[in-house]
Amino acid sequence: MDEDIEIVFKQSALKHGITEADIRWAFNTVEFDELIHGFENKYRLLGFNTKGNMIEVLYNLVNEHRVNVFHAFPCSDAFLKSLSKQE
């Protein structure tokens, strides 16, 4: 992640037990990052938490130096399988 990027956390981002540190680490260990189909400014990022487990992070771009994280949760097996089918 670009060190100039500020991450803003909505309280909803932390409701599944994912910490701010986990989310920051996911942005530093990005494996996949995409605009979610059907949305203008809703992105899904896959990265690792501080324990090495893959998590999904949903965010919006505020501007080129700031993102708004509104949801984070352990990565689902179903989503990982759907990615492998796309390749």
Buried (B, 14 or more C-beta within 10 A) or exposed (E): BEEEBEBEBBEEBBEEEBBEEBBBBBBEBEEBBEEEEEEEEBBBBBBBBBEEEBBBBBBBBBEEEEBBBBBBBEBEEEEBEEEEEEE
